[in-house]
Amino acid sequence: MKTTTISKLSEYVGEEVKINGWVYNIRNIGKIWFVILRDGTGLLQGVVVKGEATDITFKMEQALNKEDSISLSGFIKKEPRSVGGYEMGVSEIKIINPVSNEFPISSKEHGADFLMSNRHLWLRSKRQNAIMKIRHRVIKSIRDFFDNNDFVLIDSPIFTSNAVEGTTNLFEVDYFERSAFLTQSGQLYQEAGATAFNKTYCFGPCFRAEKSKTRRHLTEFWMVEPEMAFVDLKENMNWAENLVIYIIKSVLQHCNNELNILERDIEKLAQVIPPFPRLSYKEAVKILNENGSSFTYGNDFGAPDEALLSAQFDKPVIIYNWPADIKAFYMKRDEIDSELSLGMDMIAPEGFGEIVGGGQREENLDILIDRIRHHDLPLEPFKWYLDLRKYGSVPHSGFGLGLERTVAWICGTRHIRETIPFPRTISRLEP
């Protein structure tokens, strides 16, 4: 008898197999009882019939508890009415390891804090399982996109001596009697990579010490950051758009079951096709003001502003040419209007906020030095970064796509904490 997984049952219709997993649910209708098994790849209904299963197995109903680890043996048949579309006529059940206490997460309504405190167990639920599988697909599609387009993966360090997005939200750590910081972004190192390999990307954790309690912020999150030599702002926006389209297509192709579990409106995702609308910052401000917002030109967009903008479109919208004063020191300024930067943000539809931020980098050494000083940053930690402008500097661009915000939008979940296995917020460091 072969041991297999629930995801592979289509290969074993009419055959006897063994499946290892955990008890998801039990129900009884007299001389027949049902055990729902989960194994991490799906759910399977096992039918236990008196006379067909062993006597010991038939009498095991009262001995089983939710989340007991067990093995089921029996014949597989196709059954469209059953969960997962297949059913096992159970001949034998073996208990691998019974639970020692009642499983803390029941079918009743639980508060968010309780669920997050039991995140290590909550991941077993149907909904959380679906979100994590979509996250996996998004990660795979990101890597496939860049690998298929000849980008080279260059890992950026986690420990750094310099800030990227400003000094107020850094996690400082003791590093052998000197100060180091957990990285805010891998961008600066990718700029070095682009001069060596033309097109590179990194994909890893980033850290922001922001004392934010919003549904859109984590202190530890994942970001993919491509950087490209000889690429201007327009081409950079094209790369960002193509990446998002590729991700959506991959999820729609491979995660239909998970999207159904989440009750996600698939039609809204199917509308994400090129081209994406592109607005200058000035045009975006005009739209806000015309739709009742009192937003003032020169400020950064908050969540309500992004929601109002996204409500005007059924696909992501790209905002470019931001005021230079609200963008980072490395952002190149517009040649026609120096008050504007060659930066861009992509805002997801349905009010899910910014998922991409990037732009064209300043390639001129003297200008970059002035910008570092203007932002009151020390020059010493950036000496290596300035070398990139001394030795063969070229126009170059890149962006960062926030994984968790992208997953939240695709899944339709309103709180970002559900999109990462073990979220870190200002109030949570465990589990």
C-alpha positions in Angstrom: 0.0 0.0 0.0 1.4 3.4 -1.0 1.5 6.4 1.2 0.5 9.6 -0.6 -0.9 13.1 0.1 -4.4 14.5 -0.4 -3.2 16.7 -3.3 -2.2 13.6 -5.3 -5.4 11.6 -4.8 -6.5 12.0 -8.5 -3.7 9.6 -9.3 -5.0 6.9 -7.0 -8.8 6.6 -7.8 -9.8 3.0 -7.2 -6.6 2.1 -5.3 -5.9 1.6 -1.6 -3.6 4.1 -0.1 -2.4 5.5 3.3 -2.5 9.2 4.2 -1.0 10.7 7.2 -2.4 13.9 8.7 -4.5 15.5 11.5 -8.1 15.3 12.5 -9.9 18.3 11.2 -13.5 17.3 12.1 -15.7 14.3 13.0 -19.4 13.8 12.4 -21.7 10.8 13.0 -24.9 9.6 11.2 -25.5 6.3 13.0 -23.9 3.3 11.4 -21.6 5.6 9.4 -19.3 8.2 10.7 -17.0 10.6 8.9 -13.5 11.9 9.7 -12.2 14.9 7.9 -8.4 14.7 7.5 -6.1 17.5 6.7 -2.5 16.9 5.7 -1.3 20.4 4.8 -2.0 19.8 1.1 -5.8 19.6 1.3 -8.8 18.1 3.1 -10.2 14.6 2.7 -13.4 13.0 3.9 -12.9 9.5 5.2 -16.1 7.4 5.5 -16.1 4.8 8.3 -18.8 2.1 7.7 -19.6 -0.7 10.2 -18.6 -4.0 8.6 -16.2 -2.4 6.1 -13.7 -1.0 8.6 -12.1 -3.1 11.3 -14.1 -3.3 14.5 -11.3 -1.4 16.3 -11.4 1.3 13.7 -15.2 1.7 13.8 -15.1 2.1 17.5 -12.4 4.8 17.4 -14.8 7.7 16.8 -15.1 8.6 20.5 -11.3 8.3 21.0 -10.4 10.8 18.3 -10.0 14.5 19.0 -9.5 17.6 16.8 -5.8 17.8 15.8 -4.9 14.2 16.8 -2.2 13.0 14.3 -3.5 9.9 12.6 -3.1 7.7 9.5 -6.0 6.7 7.3 -5.9 3.6 5.1 -8.6 2.8 2.5 -9.8 3.0 -1.1 -10.1 6.3 -3.0 -13.1 7.3 -5.1 -14.0 10.4 -6.8 -16.9 12.2 -5.0 -17.7 15.8 -6.2 -19.9 16.4 -3.1 -17.1 15.7 -0.7 -14.6 18.3 0.5 -11.7 18.2 -2.0 -13.7 16.2 -4.5 -12.5 12.8 -3.3 -13.5 10.3 -0.6 -11.8 7.4 1.2 -13.6 4.3 2.3 -11.7 3.9 5.5 -10.5 0.4 6.4 -8.1 1.3 9.2 -7.3 4.3 11.4 -4.1 4.4 13.4 -3.4 7.1 16.0 0.1 8.5 15.7 -0.1 10.9 18.6 -3.2 12.1 20.4 -3.5 15.7 21.6 -2.8 16.2 25.3 -5.3 19.0 25.7 -8.4 20.3 24.0 -7.3 22.3 20.9 -7.6 26.0 21.9 -9.0 27.3 18.6 -12.6 26.1 18.2 -15.3 26.9 15.7 -16.6 29.8 17.9 -15.6 33.4 17.2 -12.2 34.3 18.7 -10.7 37.8 19.1 -7.7 39.0 17.0 -5.3 39.1 20.0 -6.2 35.5 21.0 -5.7 34.3 17.4 -2.3 36.1 17.1 -1.1 34.7 20.4 -2.0 31.3 19.0 -0.6 32.1 15.5 1.5 28.8 15.5 -1.8 26.9 15.8 -4.0 29.3 13.8 -1.9 28.6 10.7 -3.7 25.2 10.6 -7.0 26.8 9.8 -8.5 26.7 6.3 -8.4 30.4 5.7 -4.9 31.0 7.0 -3.7 28.0 5.1 -5.1 29.5 1.9 -3.4 32.8 2.5 0.0 31.2 3.1 -0.3 29.1 -0.1 -1.1 32.3 -2.1 1.9 34.0 -0.4 4.0 31.0 -1.6 2.7 31.4 -5.1 3.4 35.1 -5.1 7.0 34.5 -4.0 7.5 31.9 -6.6 6.1 34.1 -9.4 8.3 37.0 -8.3 11.4 34.8 -8.5 10.3 33.3 -11.8 9.7 36.7 -13.3 13.1 38.1 -12.5 14.9 34.8 -13.3 13.1 34.6 -16.7 14.2 38.1 -17.5 17.9 37.6 -16.8 18.1 39.4 -13.4 20.8 38.1 -11.1 19.9 37.5 -7.4 22.3 39.5 -5.3 21.6 39.2 -1.6 21.8 42.5 0.4 23.1 42.4 4.0 20.7 42.5 7.0 23.2 44.5 9.1 24.1 47.9 7.7 25.9 51.0 8.9 23.7 53.5 7.1 20.1 54.5 6.7 18.2 54.3 3.5 14.8 55.7 4.2 15.7 58.1 7.1 17.2 57.7 10.5 14.0 57.9 12.6 12.8 54.4 12.1 16.0 52.3 12.5 16.5 49.3 14.7 19.9 49.8 16.3 21.9 46.8 17.5 25.3 46.4 19.2 27.7 45.1 16.6 31.1 44.2 18.3 31.4 47.6 20.1 30.0 49.6 17.3 26.5 50.5 16.2 24.8 48.7 13.3 21.2 48.8 12.0 18.8 46.3 10.7 18.2 47.1 7.1 15.3 49.2 5.9 16.0 48.2 2.3 18.5 46.4 0.1 18.3 49.1 -2.5 21.8 50.7 -2.1 23.5 47.4 -2.4 21.4 46.5 -5.5 22.7 49.7 -7.1 26.2 48.2 -6.7 24.9 45.0 -8.1 23.4 46.7 -11.2 26.8 48.2 -12.1 28.3 44.7 -11.9 25.6 42.6 -13.5 23.3 45.2 -15.3 20.1 43.8 -13.7 19.9 42.5 -10.2 17.3 41.9 -7.4 17.2 41.0 -3.8 14.4 39.4 -1.9 14.5 39.4 1.9 13.3 40.9 5.2 13.3 44.6 5.9 12.8 46.3 9.3 11.1 49.6 10.1 11.0 50.9 13.7 7.7 52.8 13.0 5.4 53.1 16.0 2.4 52.4 13.9 -0.7 50.4 14.8 -2.4 50.6 11.4 -3.5 47.5 9.6 -0.9 48.2 6.9 2.3 48.2 8.8 4.7 45.6 10.2 8.0 46.1 11.9 9.4 43.2 9.9 8.3 42.6 6.3 9.6 41.2 3.1 10.4 43.1 0.0 11.7 42.3 -3.5 13.9 45.1 -4.9 15.2 45.0 -8.5 17.7 47.5 -9.8 18.6 48.1 -13.4 21.4 50.0 -15.1 20.7 52.2 -18.1 17.0 52.4 -17.2 15.0 55.6 -16.8 11.8 56.3 -14.9 9.4 55.3 -17.7 11.1 52.0 -18.3 11.2 51.4 -14.5 7.4 51.9 -14.3 7.0 49.3 -17.2 9.0 46.8 -15.2 6.9 47.3 -12.1 3.7 47.0 -14.1 4.8 43.8 -15.9 5.8 42.2 -12.6 2.4 42.8 -11.0 0.6 41.5 -14.0 2.8 38.4 -13.9 2.0 37.8 -10.3 -1.7 38.1 -10.7 -1.8 35.8 -13.7 0.2 33.2 -11.8 -2.1 33.4 -8.8 -5.3 33.1 -10.9 -3.8 30.1 -12.7 -2.6 28.2 -9.7 -4.6 29.3 -6.7 -8.3 29.2 -7.7 -9.2 26.9 -4.8 -7.5 29.1 -2.2 -9.2 32.3 -3.6 -12.5 30.5 -3.4 -11.8 29.6 0.3 -11.2 33.3 0.9 -14.3 34.2 -1.0 -12.2 36.6 -3.1 -13.9 38.3 -6.0 -11.8 36.8 -8.8 -13.3 39.0 -11.4 -11.7 42.0 -9.8 -8.3 40.4 -10.0 -9.0 39.4 -13.6 -9.4 43.1 -14.4 -5.7 43.7 -13.7 -4.5 43.9 -17.2 -2.2 46.4 -19.0 -1.9 49.3 -19.3 -2.1 50.7 -15.7 -3.3 54.3 -15.4 -0.4 56.7 -14.8 -0.8 60.0 -13.2 1.6 62.7 -12.2 1.5 63.7 -8.5 -0.1 67.0 -9.6 -2.9 65.1 -11.5 -3.5 62.8 -8.5 -3.9 65.8 -6.2 -6.4 67.3 -8.6 -8.5 64.1 -8.6 -8.4 64.1 -4.8 -9.6 67.7 -4.5 -12.3 67.1 -7.2 -13.6 64.2 -5.1 -14.1 66.1 -1.9 -10.6 65.8 -0.3 -8.9 68.8 1.3 -5.5 67.3 0.5 -2.8 69.9 0.2 -0.2 69.8 -2.5 3.3 68.9 -1.2 2.2 66.3 1.4 2.6 62.6 1.2 -0.5 60.5 0.7 -2.1 58.8 3.7 -4.3 55.8 3.7 -7.6 57.8 3.1 -6.0 59.6 0.1 -4.8 56.3 -1.5 -8.2 54.7 -0.9 -9.9 57.7 -2.6 -7.5 57.5 -5.6 -7.8 53.8 -6.0 -11.6 54.0 -6.0 -11.4 55.8 -9.4 -9.8 52.8 -11.1 -10.3 49.0 -11.3 -6.6 48.3 -11.5 -3.4 49.6 -9.9 -2.5 53.2 -10.6 1.0 54.6 -10.8 1.7 58.0 -9.4 5.0 59.7 -10.7 6.9 62.9 -10.4 6.5 63.5 -6.7 7.6 66.6 -4.9 11.4 66.1 -4.3 11.2 67.3 -0.7 9.1 64.2 0.4 11.3 61.7 -1.3 14.6 60.1 -0.3 18.0 61.6 -0.8 19.0 59.3 -3.7 16.0 60.1 -5.9 16.9 62.0 -9.1 15.2 65.3 -9.7 13.3 66.2 -12.9 15.5 68.1 -15.4 12.7 70.5 -16.3 11.4 71.1 -12.8 13.9 70.5 -10.0 11.2 70.7 -7.4 10.0 67.3 -8.7 11.6 63.9 -8.3 11.7 61.1 -10.7 9.9 58.8 -8.2 6.9 56.6 -8.6 4.5 54.7 -6.4 2.0 52.1 -7.4 -1.3 52.0 -5.5 -3.4 48.9 -5.5 -7.1 49.0 -6.2 -9.9 48.5 -3.6 -8.2 50.6 -1.0 -5.2 48.4 -0.3 -2.7 51.2 -0.6 0.8 51.4 -1.9 2.4 48.2 -3.0 5.4 49.5 -5.0 7.7 52.4 -4.5 10.7 53.4 -6.6 12.2 55.7 -9.2 15.3 56.8 -11.0 18.4 57.3 -8.9 20.7 60.3 -8.8 23.8 59.3 -10.8 25.8 62.6 -10.4 28.4 62.4 -7.6 28.3 66.1 -6.6 24.5 66.3 -6.5 24.3 63.1 -4.5 26.7 64.5 -1.9 24.6 67.6 -1.6 21.4 65.5 -1.2 23.0 63.5 1.6 24.0 66.6 3.4 20.6 68.2 2.8 19.0 65.3 4.6 21.4 65.7 7.6 23.0 62.3 7.0 26.7 61.5 7.7 28.9 61.0 4.7 31.2 58.4 6.2 28.8 55.4 6.0 28.0 56.3 2.4 31.6 56.4 1.1 31.3 53.0 -0.6 27.9 54.1 -2.1 29.5 57.3 -3.5 32.2 55.2 -5.2 29.4 53.9 -7.5 29.2 57.5 -8.9 33.0 57.8 -9.2 33.6 54.8 -11.2 31.4 54.4 -14.3 28.2 56.0 -13.1 25.2 55.6 -15.4 21.4 56.4 -15.3 19.7 53.6 -13.3 16.4 52.9 -11.7 14.7 50.4 -9.4 11.8 49.8 -7.1 10.6 47.8 -4.1 7.5 45.7 -4.0 6.1 44.9 -0.5 5.2 41.3 -0.3 2.7 41.4 2.5 0.8 44.3 1.1 0.6 42.6 -2.3 -0.6 39.4 -0.7 -3.2 41.3 1.4 -4.6 42.9 -1.8 -4.7 39.6 -3.8 -6.3 37.7 -0.9 -8.7 40.6 0.0 -7.7 40.5 3.7 -7.8 43.8 5.4 -5.1 43.3 8.0 -1.5 42.7 6.9 -0.8 40.6 10.0 -2.6 37.6 8.3 -0.2 37.7 5.3 3.0 36.7 7.0 3.5 33.5 9.0 4.6 35.1 12.3 3.9 38.9 12.2 6.0 41.4 14.2 4.3 44.6 15.3 5.1 47.1 18.0 3.2 45.0 20.5 4.1 41.5 19.4 7.4 39.6 19.5 6.0 36.1 19.9 5.1 33.4 18.9 
